[in-house]
């Protein structure tokens, strides 16, 4: 991609309500480009994004996309919400207009080491923890990407980008070996949408982490296989010297060993791995091996950081106790293992890892404890947008769960979630456009006990000391009503969890708004 944008016409296709569109518009406007921002949403829905661009000279076309903003552009920056079958993308390709994305620009200009994290669930917590681990030894480490924080402008401000006409992605005065200049890393959460288009520039991060795979975003990708193929771009363009950290407990990810071009490390909650982290006697243990074994090893000796010299080829090192992590659920232990494996490979000392893990308090909207009211704990898991992650949330607690679920339909099935709900939930209050589909799935496994809220509360109070009976199923038109119903359905010692299993777009701007509304509704219970 050309580095001289002065006077060039750049169209940002999709401003959005997060940070990527704003960062892209700022980046190109600061370089003298004539920037047009277009979005299907009206100005009122985009007011925060528009306000962030106040200092910059930007032209807006809102509530529609226009062909002339595509055909007349020298470059189109594509937002992640824009589907591949968009007629405007087809038009750009037909007219030979170059396409890019905010994250692609980051990869093209970044002179720092890039660490990329993806997965169907757990990637944000893993990203935040791994970022905190690196920041403990390198405070100027940048953490962003799909977590709602674009690093493009920060990268420029911190001097982590090549100057115009200078080096791109580590091809500097040292030659074309691909070696990245020394410096603090950029830690990026990468979505399937971002990875899908990373293929446009044939780049992958030098250190990649994949937490797990389960069906997600099928409304966008079409099939699970297509979704997985997009995820594979995180390793597809790695060099033999690059490293990927994979979940050895995930059947699909074990098969990735057959095509990963770089070296592989693993993490597992089920048993030892050749190279990577596992759990033994309540301790997180790192083992440094020399080769692959049964699809769960590593190709070649690790050179991904400063830790290799601490080990003989089969040495093990205790990193920290499992209970150093103060977040609920086995899924968070898996996130811990993923982050610790990548951090230790990156040369972060075990003592720093332990102290950072002990101080880590998790991520907002991800099984975030909100309050304890009348002996009932309330958790905000609004970032949960897949049935698989709701299963994970249900399994995180030993106590009976009163669940709030439902939202925008992404085309995923709720059968497995329904089975887990029937096993573990005292009740479920369903909201959003998927409420019918979720209740139908629950009914298929014999778990429907529905009715009006008054009878539902009576049934819940019916001497049920466990969740052996079918759970009560109720409906709510609003999230606030759902919280009130949950307060009536829950008993002392229960947990109320907003874990929707669906996107938020049918009722809210994004999952952050949904989570904030939940927390406000819970807070209102205290004043009743």
C-alpha positions in Angstrom: 0.0 0.0 0.0 1.3 3.5 -0.9 2.4 5.6 2.1 1.7 9.0 0.5 -1.9 9.9 1.0 -1.8 13.7 0.6 -4.7 14.7 -1.7 -5.8 11.1 -2.1 -9.5 10.3 -1.8 -10.1 7.8 1.0 -13.5 6.4 1.8 -14.1 4.8 5.2 -16.9 2.3 4.5 -18.6 1.9 7.9 -17.8 4.3 10.7 -19.4 2.1 13.4 -19.8 2.7 17.1 -16.5 1.2 18.2 -13.1 2.7 17.5 -11.8 1.2 14.2 -13.6 3.5 11.9 -12.7 6.6 13.9 -9.0 5.5 14.0 -8.9 4.9 10.2 -10.5 8.3 9.5 -8.1 10.1 11.8 -5.1 8.2 10.4 -5.7 9.2 6.8 -7.0 12.7 7.5 -3.8 13.4 9.4 -1.9 12.5 6.3 -3.7 15.0 4.1 -6.2 12.6 2.5 -9.6 13.8 1.4 -11.6 11.5 3.7 -15.3 10.5 3.3 -16.9 8.5 6.0 -20.1 6.6 5.1 -22.3 4.5 7.2 -25.8 3.0 7.0 -26.6 4.3 10.5 -28.0 7.8 11.0 -25.9 10.6 12.6 -27.8 10.2 15.9 -26.7 6.6 16.3 -23.1 7.6 15.5 -22.8 10.7 17.6 -20.0 9.5 19.8 -17.9 8.4 16.8 -18.6 11.7 15.0 -17.7 13.7 18.1 -14.3 11.9 18.2 -13.6 13.2 14.7 -14.5 16.8 15.4 -10.8 18.0 15.1 -10.5 16.5 11.6 -11.7 17.5 8.2 -14.0 14.7 7.3 -17.0 14.5 4.9 -20.0 12.4 6.1 -22.5 10.4 4.1 -24.8 8.8 6.7 -27.9 6.7 6.4 -26.8 5.3 3.1 -23.8 4.2 1.0 -23.4 5.9 -2.4 -21.7 4.3 -5.5 -19.8 7.6 -6.2 -18.0 7.4 -2.8 -16.6 4.0 -3.9 -15.9 4.6 -7.6 -14.3 8.0 -7.0 -12.0 6.7 -4.2 -8.3 6.0 -4.4 -8.7 3.7 -1.4 -11.6 2.2 0.6 -11.2 1.2 4.2 -13.7 -1.5 5.0 -15.4 -1.9 8.4 -15.8 -5.3 9.9 -19.6 -5.2 9.7 -19.5 -4.9 5.9 -20.1 -8.4 4.5 -18.1 -9.9 1.6 -21.2 -10.0 -0.6 -21.8 -6.2 -0.2 -22.5 -4.7 -3.6 -20.2 -1.8 -2.7 -17.2 -4.2 -2.2 -18.0 -5.8 -5.6 -18.2 -2.4 -7.1 -14.7 -1.5 -5.7 -13.2 -4.7 -7.0 -14.8 -4.3 -10.4 -13.4 -0.7 -10.7 -10.0 -1.8 -9.3 -10.2 0.4 -6.2 -7.8 -0.9 -3.5 -9.3 -2.2 -0.3 -7.9 -2.3 3.2 -9.0 -2.4 6.9 -7.9 -0.7 10.0 -6.2 -3.8 11.4 -4.5 -4.4 8.0 -3.0 -0.9 8.2 -1.7 -1.7 11.7 0.1 -4.8 10.4 1.5 -2.9 7.4 3.0 0.0 9.4 3.9 -1.7 12.7 7.6 -2.0 13.5 7.0 -3.7 16.9 6.5 -7.4 17.5 2.8 -8.3 17.0 1.0 -10.8 19.2 -2.4 -11.9 18.0 -5.1 -13.7 20.0 -8.3 -15.2 18.5 -10.8 -17.9 19.4 -14.5 -18.3 19.7 -14.5 -17.7 23.5 -12.0 -16.3 26.0 -10.0 -14.2 23.6 -10.7 -10.9 25.3 -9.8 -12.1 28.8 -6.7 -13.8 27.3 -5.8 -10.7 25.4 -6.2 -8.5 28.5 -4.2 -10.9 30.7 -1.4 -11.3 28.2 -1.3 -7.6 27.7 -1.0 -7.0 31.4 1.8 -9.6 31.6 3.8 -7.7 29.0 3.0 -4.3 30.5 4.4 -5.5 33.8 7.9 -5.6 32.1 7.3 -3.2 29.3 4.8 -0.5 30.3 4.5 0.9 26.7 3.1 -2.4 25.4 -0.1 -1.6 23.4 -3.2 -3.7 23.9 -6.2 -3.4 21.5 -7.9 -4.7 18.4 -11.3 -6.3 18.6 -11.6 -5.4 22.3 -13.0 -2.0 21.3 -9.7 -0.2 21.4 -8.0 0.6 18.0 -4.2 0.9 18.4 -3.6 2.6 15.0 -3.3 6.1 16.3 -1.5 5.1 19.5 1.0 3.2 17.4 1.8 6.4 15.6 2.0 8.5 18.8 4.3 6.0 20.5 6.7 5.8 17.6 5.9 2.1 16.9 5.1 2.7 13.2 7.4 3.1 10.3 7.6 6.7 9.0 6.3 7.5 5.5 8.7 6.1 3.0 10.4 4.0 5.7 10.3 0.4 6.8 7.1 -1.6 6.9 6.5 -4.6 9.2 10.1 -5.0 10.2 11.7 -4.8 6.8 14.1 -2.1 7.9 17.8 -1.5 7.6 18.5 -4.9 8.9 17.4 -6.3 5.6 14.5 -8.4 4.3 14.7 -11.2 6.8 11.4 -10.2 8.4 13.1 -9.6 11.8 11.2 -7.0 13.8 13.2 -4.3 15.6 13.4 -4.8 19.3 10.6 -3.1 21.3 7.5 -3.6 23.3 4.9 -5.7 21.6 1.5 -4.8 20.3 -1.1 -7.3 21.7 -4.1 -7.6 19.5 -7.4 -9.4 19.9 -8.4 -10.5 16.3 -11.9 -11.3 15.3 -12.9 -13.7 12.5 -13.9 -10.7 10.4 -10.5 -9.0 10.8 -8.6 -12.3 10.2 -10.7 -13.0 7.1 -9.4 -9.8 5.5 -5.8 -10.1 6.8 -5.4 -12.4 3.8 -5.6 -9.3 1.6 -2.1 -8.4 2.7 -0.8 -12.0 3.5 0.2 -11.2 7.0 0.0 -13.2 10.3 1.3 -12.2 13.8 4.7 -13.5 14.8 3.2 -15.0 17.9 -0.4 -16.2 17.7 -2.7 -17.6 20.3 -6.0 -19.5 19.6 -8.1 -20.2 22.6 -10.8 -22.6 21.1 -13.2 -23.0 18.2 -17.0 -23.4 18.3 -19.7 -22.2 15.8 -20.0 -18.4 15.7 -21.0 -15.6 13.3 -22.6 -18.1 10.9 -24.9 -15.3 9.8 -21.7 -13.6 8.3 -19.5 -16.6 7.4 -22.3 -19.0 6.3 -20.8 -22.2 7.7 -18.6 -23.4 10.6 -15.9 -24.5 8.1 -15.8 -21.0 6.5 -15.6 -19.4 10.0 -12.7 -21.7 10.9 -11.0 -20.9 7.6 -11.1 -17.2 8.5 -9.5 -18.0 11.9 -6.7 -19.9 10.2 -5.4 -16.7 8.8 -3.8 -16.0 12.2 -1.2 -18.7 11.3 -1.4 -19.0 7.5 1.3 -16.5 6.7 3.6 -17.2 9.6 7.2 -18.0 8.9 9.0 -21.2 10.2 10.5 -19.1 13.0 7.1 -17.8 14.2 5.0 -19.5 17.0 1.4 -20.4 17.6 -0.1 -21.4 21.0 -3.0 -23.8 20.5 -5.5 -25.5 22.8 -4.6 -29.2 23.0 -8.1 -29.9 24.4 -9.9 -28.7 21.3 -10.3 -31.4 18.7 -10.4 -29.0 15.8 -7.3 -27.1 16.9 -5.3 -30.3 17.4 -5.7 -30.8 13.6 -4.1 -27.4 12.9 -0.7 -29.0 13.6 -0.8 -30.5 10.1 -0.6 -27.1 8.4 0.9 -24.5 10.7 4.0 -23.2 9.0 5.7 -22.1 12.3 6.5 -23.7 15.6 3.7 -24.9 17.9 3.2 -24.8 21.7 0.2 -26.0 23.5 -1.9 -25.6 26.7 -4.1 -28.1 28.3 -6.3 -28.7 31.3 -6.4 -32.4 30.7 -2.8 -33.5 30.9 0.9 -32.8 30.0 1.9 -31.3 26.6 5.3 -31.5 24.9 5.9 -27.8 25.0 3.6 -25.4 26.8 1.5 -25.2 30.0 -0.7 -27.7 31.8 -2.0 -28.2 35.3 -0.4 -30.6 37.8 -1.3 -30.8 41.5 -3.0 -27.4 41.5 0.0 -25.7 39.8 0.4 -24.2 36.3 3.5 -26.0 34.9 5.4 -25.0 31.8 7.2 -27.8 30.0 9.8 -27.2 27.3 10.0 -30.2 24.9 11.7 -30.8 21.6 9.1 -32.2 19.2 5.5 -33.1 18.3 3.8 -36.0 19.9 0.2 -37.2 19.1 -0.7 -33.9 17.6 0.0 -32.1 20.9 3.6 -31.1 20.7 5.8 -28.5 19.1 7.8 -28.5 15.9 11.4 -27.8 16.8 12.9 -26.2 19.9 11.3 -22.9 20.9 13.2 -19.7 20.3 10.2 -17.4 20.8 11.6 -15.3 23.6 14.1 -15.4 26.4 12.8 -18.4 28.4 14.4 -21.1 26.3 17.8 -20.7 28.0 16.2 -21.5 31.4 15.4 -25.0 30.3 17.0 -28.2 29.3 15.0 -29.9 26.5 12.6 -31.6 28.8 12.7 -29.4 31.9 9.6 -28.3 33.7 9.0 -25.1 35.6 6.2 -24.3 38.1 4.8 -20.9 37.2 2.0 -20.2 39.6 -0.8 -21.9 41.6 -4.1 -22.3 39.8 -5.8 -20.4 42.6 -3.7 -17.3 41.9 -6.3 -16.5 39.3 -9.3 -15.0 41.1 -11.9 -15.4 38.3 -14.7 -18.1 38.3 -14.9 -21.1 36.1 -12.7 -23.6 34.3 -12.9 -21.5 31.1 -10.9 -18.8 32.9 -8.3 -21.4 33.9 -8.0 -22.2 30.1 -7.5 -18.5 29.4 -4.8 -18.4 32.1 -3.0 -21.3 30.5 -3.1 -19.7 27.1 -1.8 -16.4 28.3 0.9 -17.9 30.5 2.2 -20.1 27.7 2.5 -17.1 25.4 4.0 -14.9 28.1 6.6 -17.4 29.2 7.6 -18.1 25.6 8.0 -14.4 25.3 10.6 -14.3 28.1 8.5 -13.0 31.0 9.8 -14.4 34.3 7.7 -16.7 36.3 7.8 -14.4 39.3 6.3 -11.5 37.2 3.7 -13.9 35.8 2.5 -14.9 39.3 2.3 -11.4 40.7 0.4 -10.2 37.6 -2.0 -13.1 37.6 -2.8 -12.5 41.3 -3.6 -8.8 40.6 -5.7 -9.5 37.5 -9.4 -8.9 38.1 -10.8 -9.9 34.8 -12.6 -7.9 32.1 -15.9 -5.9 32.2 -18.9 -7.7 30.8 -17.2 -11.1 31.1 -18.6 -12.9 34.1 -18.1 -9.7 36.0 -19.5 -9.8 39.5 -21.9 -6.9 39.9 -23.5 -7.2 43.3 -24.7 -9.5 46.1 -28.3 -8.8 47.1 -30.2 -10.9 49.7 -27.6 -13.7 49.4 -27.9 -13.8 45.5 -24.8 -13.0 43.4 -25.4 -11.1 40.1 -22.9 -11.6 37.2 -22.7 -9.6 34.0 -21.6 -11.8 31.1 -23.0 -9.5 28.3 -20.0 -10.2 26.1 -21.2 -13.8 25.8 -22.6 -13.9 22.3 -22.6 -17.6 21.5 -24.4 -20.6 22.9 -21.0 -22.2 23.7 -19.9 -19.4 25.9 -23.2 -19.5 27.8 -22.5 -23.2 28.4 -19.2 -22.1 29.8 -20.9 -19.6 32.0 -23.4 -22.2 33.3 -20.5 -24.5 34.2 -18.6 -21.8 36.0 -20.8 -22.0 39.1 -21.6 -24.8 41.6 -24.7 -22.9 42.8 -28.0 -23.0 40.9 -28.2 -20.4 38.1 -31.0 -18.1 37.1 -30.1 -17.2 33.5 -31.0 -14.3 31.3 -30.5 -15.3 27.7 -31.6 -14.2 24.2 -30.9 -11.5 21.7 -30.1 -11.0 18.0 -30.1 -14.2 15.9 -26.6 -15.0 14.4 -27.8 -18.3 13.0 -26.4 -20.6 15.7 -28.2 -23.6 17.3 -29.1 -23.6 21.0 -29.4 -27.4 21.5 -26.3 -28.0 23.5 -26.9 -24.9 25.5 -30.4 -26.1 26.3 -29.1 -29.4 27.6 -26.7 -27.6 30.0 -29.4 -25.1 31.1 -31.7 -28.0 32.0 -29.0 -29.6 34.0 -27.8 -26.5 35.9 -30.4 -23.7 35.9 -33.1 -23.1 38.4 -34.8 -20.8 35.9 -34.3 -18.8 32.7 -35.8 -15.5 31.6 -35.7 -15.2 27.8 -35.4 -11.9 25.9 -34.9 -10.7 22.4 -35.6 -12.2 18.9 -34.2 -15.6 19.8 -36.4 -16.2 22.8 -38.7 -18.6 20.8 -35.8 -20.6 19.4 -34.2 -21.0 22.8 -37.4 -22.1 24.5 -38.0 -24.6 21.6 -34.5 -26.0 22.2 -35.2 -26.3 25.9 -38.5 -28.1 25.2 -36.7 -30.6 23.0 -34.7 -31.8 26.0 -37.8 -32.0 28.2 -36.9 -28.9 30.2 -39.8 -26.5 29.6 -41.8 -25.4 32.7 -43.2 -22.1 31.4 -46.0 -19.8 32.6 -46.6 -16.3 33.9 -44.1 -14.8 36.2 -46.2 -15.2 39.3 -46.7 -18.9 38.9 -43.0 -19.2 37.9 -41.9 -17.5 41.2 -44.2 -19.8 43.1 -42.7 -22.9 41.4 -39.1 -21.6 42.0 -39.9 -21.2 45.8 -41.4 -24.7 45.8 -38.9 -26.3 48.2 -36.3 -26.8 45.5 -33.0 -27.1 47.1 -31.3 -28.1 43.9 -32.0 -28.0 40.1 -33.2 -31.6 39.6 -36.6 -30.5 38.3 -37.1 -28.8 34.9 -36.2 -25.1 35.1 -38.8 -22.4 35.1 -38.9 -20.6 31.8 -40.2 -17.0 31.7 -40.2 -14.2 29.2 -39.4 -10.5 29.5 -39.9 -7.6 27.0 -37.1 -5.6 28.5 -33.8 -6.3 30.2 -35.0 -4.4 33.3 -38.1 -6.6 33.6 -35.9 -9.7 33.2 -33.7 -8.6 36.1 -36.8 -8.0 38.3 -38.1 -11.4 37.4 -34.8 -13.0 38.2 -34.8 -11.4 41.6 -38.1 -13.1 42.3 -37.0 -16.5 40.9 -33.6 -16.7 42.7 -33.1 -18.1 46.2 -30.4 -17.4 48.7 -27.1 -18.9 47.4 -28.2 -18.8 43.8 -26.4 -16.8 41.0 -28.2 -14.6 38.5 -26.2 -14.4 35.2 -26.8 -12.3 32.1 -25.2 -14.6 29.6 -27.2 -14.0 26.4 -25.7 -16.5 24.0 -26.6 -13.9 21.3 -25.5 -10.6 19.9 -27.2 -7.4 21.2 -28.3 -5.6 18.1 -32.0 -6.3 18.3 -32.3 -4.4 21.6 -29.1 -2.5 22.2 -26.3 -0.7 20.3 -23.7 -3.2 21.4 -22.9 -5.7 24.2 -21.4 -2.9 26.3 -24.7 -1.0 26.4 -26.5 -4.3 27.3 -24.1 -5.0 30.1 -24.3 -1.4 31.5 -28.1 -1.6 31.4 -28.0 -4.9 33.3 -25.7 -3.4 36.0 -28.0 -0.4 36.4 -31.0 -2.7 36.7 -29.3 -4.7 39.4 -28.3 -1.6 41.2 -32.0 -0.5 41.2 -32.9 -3.7 43.1 -30.9 -2.4 46.1 -33.2 0.7 46.4 -36.5 -1.3 46.3 
